[in-house]
Amino acid sequence: MIQRGKARPVSLLTAVVFGGVLAALIGIALFPIFPRQLNIHVGDVAARTLRSPRTVTFDSTILTNQRRDEAANAVPPALVFNPGPRTTQVQAYDRLAAQVTQIRAEATDPARKRAQLQ
């Protein structure tokens, strides 16, 4: 005798509908209806923090100049040697020393010397 299999617990129509729904869901999951492109405009704020896969740096001339000015302002002012007053004072001293030498050489009387030097 030939035995036939038991009756199917799921009908053919149910299996076809299940397969169609499953295929549709997989299609929607793999191929989304809405495109995944970013609509980013200048001045937009990021919705979340993004981490870059690599380190990228750039040199900002504005920030560099600000840091340079801050560093320059942090240093106390330094005194610079000015030779001008020294030379004028030495010349004045030489003139007075020459006058004193001349008065000492010309005058023979000590009282007269003192009077001229004062």
C-alpha positions as semicolon CSV with decimal commas, in nm:
position;residue;x (nm);y (nm);z (nm)
1;M;0,000;0,000;0,000
2;I;0,099;0,350;-0,078
3;Q;0,068;0,594;0,202
4;R;-0,001;0,951;0,134
5;G;0,150;1,226;0,347
6;K;-0,047;1,404;0,607
7;A;-0,242;1,712;0,517
8;R;-0,043;2,029;0,509
9;P;-0,082;2,251;0,819
10;V;-0,033;2,562;0,600
11;S;-0,230;2,599;0,281
12;L;-0,069;2,685;-0,050
13;L;-0,237;3,025;-0,055
14;T;-0,104;3,111;0,293
15;A;0,250;3,012;0,191
16;V;0,235;3,226;-0,125
17;V;0,101;3,528;0,066
18;F;0,367;3,479;0,336
19;G;0,640;3,458;0,071
20;G;0,513;3,772;-0,106
21;V;0,496;3,972;0,218
22;L;0,842;3,847;0,321
23;A;0,986;3,944;-0,019
24;A;0,827;4,289;0,005
25;L;0,965;4,347;0,356
26;I;1,315;4,235;0,256
27;G;1,297;4,460;-0,050
28;I;1,195;4,759;0,160
29;A;1,470;4,688;0,414
30;L;1,743;4,648;0,152
31;F;1,625;4,921;-0,085
32;P;1,475;5,204;0,121
33;I;1,216;5,426;-0,038
34;F;1,375;5,744;0,098
35;P;1,724;5,818;-0,036
36;R;2,001;5,828;0,224
37;Q;2,166;6,146;0,110
38;L;2,266;6,420;0,349
39;N;2,104;6,757;0,306
40;I;2,374;6,969;0,466
41;H;2,386;7,343;0,423
42;V;2,630;7,606;0,544
43;G;2,555;7,705;0,903
44;D;2,361;7,390;0,994
45;V;2,423;7,245;1,339
46;A;2,502;6,874;1,354
47;A;2,234;6,660;1,515
48;R;2,496;6,435;1,672
49;T;2,870;6,421;1,722
50;L;3,056;6,276;1,426
51;R;3,395;6,107;1,460
52;S;3,634;6,128;1,173
53;P;3,811;5,808;1,068
54;R;4,136;6,006;1,034
55;T;4,293;6,312;1,190
56;V;4,276;6,623;0,976
57;T;4,434;6,955;1,072
58;F;4,442;7,298;0,915
59;D;4,622;7,621;0,991
60;S;4,394;7,916;1,062
61;T;4,572;8,247;1,012
62;I;4,313;8,429;1,225
63;L;4,348;8,192;1,522
64;T;4,727;8,185;1,481
65;N;4,741;8,565;1,496
66;Q;4,513;8,571;1,801
67;R;4,736;8,321;1,985
68;R;5,045;8,517;1,880
69;D;4,896;8,841;2,018
70;E;4,796;8,667;2,344
71;A;5,151;8,533;2,383
72;A;5,299;8,876;2,311
73;N;5,072;9,040;2,568
74;A;5,165;8,778;2,829
75;V;5,534;8,874;2,815
76;P;5,625;9,171;3,040
77;P;5,775;9,472;2,860
78;A;6,154;9,463;2,831
79;L;6,383;9,760;2,881
80;V;6,586;9,858;2,576
81;F;6,924;10,023;2,614
82;N;6,923;10,379;2,479
83;P;7,276;10,518;2,436
84;G;7,151;10,876;2,376
85;P;7,141;11,002;2,738
86;R;7,477;10,844;2,816
87;T;7,653;11,025;2,535
88;T;7,499;11,362;2,624
89;Q;7,596;11,317;2,991
90;V;7,953;11,215;2,901
91;Q;7,985;11,519;2,673
92;A;7,854;11,748;2,949
93;Y;8,104;11,594;3,193
94;D;8,391;11,642;2,947
95;R;8,296;12,011;2,900
96;L;8,285;12,071;3,275
97;A;8,610;11,880;3,333
98;A;8,779;12,089;3,063
99;Q;8,656;12,411;3,227
100;V;8,782;12,295;3,568
101;T;9,120;12,206;3,421
102;Q;9,141;12,543;3,246
103;I;9,052;12,736;3,564
104;R;9,311;12,545;3,766
105;A;9,578;12,608;3,508
106;E;9,513;12,983;3,468
107;A;9,459;13,093;3,827
108;T;9,756;13,096;4,064
109;D;9,587;13,235;4,374
110;P;9,395;12,959;4,569
111;A;9,119;13,202;4,677
112;R;9,066;13,312;4,317
113;K;9,056;12,948;4,204
114;R;8,783;12,870;4,457
115;A;8,578;13,173;4,349
116;Q;8,598;13,082;3,979
117;L;8,517;12,715;4,041
118;Q;8,206;12,810;4,239
